[in-house]
Amino acid sequence: MEERYGVKPNLWWSIASVGEFCANMPEKIFFVFMADITKCFEIIPTDGSEDGLPMAVRFYVQSAMQVRRKRSSSHIIQVRTGRGGKFWPSWVDGDQADGDGTMLFKEEDVFWLTEWCIANSVLHMGDYVWRQVRGIPMGLACSPIWCDIYFFKYEYHAMMRLADTGNAHLIPYFSDTFTYIDDLGVINNTIIGSFIRKMEDRAENDPLWIYPDEYIELKENTEVVMDGYGRRANFLSVTITITSSETGAYITSKHDKREGLGFTPCRFVKYKSNRSARQALQVITAQVMQIVLLCFEPGDAPMEINKVVTTMRDNGFAREACWGVVRKTLRNAYRYQPDRVSVHTVRETLTNMYGFTD
């Protein structure tokens, strides 16, 4: 497409973490649109129909294998069983034979495995066992990647459809588009509203659409700010506020969906759990990195860090162990290069307000 139309499409919108989203945010933001993707877990067909989940997986695997075959003779997936029952996947040549402790998966094997997982997605909750017969099964380890694959099929075709109908000039609008399971974030795309209209509101053969609205619905949660700023939106644990729609200036802050629930939700890992204390404390590392990356106001980062430490202490972890992880993370801040707030200022505020020692 880049050679033919002169545009480089963004064909994979899915991200794996908040950190990936922060690392890919543009320098200037003039417009934001955020939405919840609904209905997908409830009504997506799991049969062999064109809009069914198995067909989406088939399209994804065929696309990936086609690219793989062009680049390498190794286009069979080999899974080796290691110590402790761990699985180690790798690419091997097409003529590779099965061996002890290994499994080989070709395209058809992946299709069969997907259909088997869908048909046997049995969940045990309390005294009940149930199987979801419609929609992407909830609660399974493979459910998030199934969401990514299902959405990818339509996002890919949406970009191809624009090119095929003489609308390739619209493709760059989707350069900064992100999805995380059932959340959609769109940045600097002022035409996104034309792509989320319902089928009955579109003209026949209108190319401006992304998802089939009979199975996927978008509910916008962008807020139009009336205090002199432009727009504010929450995406995962990030709040983006545009402070100048003329210059593209914006600030970010940490967003907590759990606030205002009216009860205290369970957060992070308890001390007496199935994880080691050392592993569980790495939650603090991830949270501190995220806070320092996101917070714009000098006082916000120390306050949010103290909230994390307080929660972990309430979960049974020692105070010094928690602050020790914070100390180490801030000392290694250069690894993730936060630029919205001074790490030195964060240390000073933590020392003055919360008894932190460096």
PyMOL commands that set and color helices and strands:
alter all, ss='L'
color gray80, all
select helices_A, chain A and resi 2-5+18-23+40-43+53-71+83-85+107-119+143-164+168-174+192-195+199-201+277-280+282-294+300-314+319-331+333-335+343-354
alter helices_A, ss='H'
color red, helices_A
select strands_A, chain A and resi 32-38+74-81+87-93+102-105+122-125+128-131+177-180+183-187+217-220+223-224+231-235+238-244+249-254
alter strands_A, ss='S'
color yellow, strands_A
deselect
rebuild
show_as cartoon
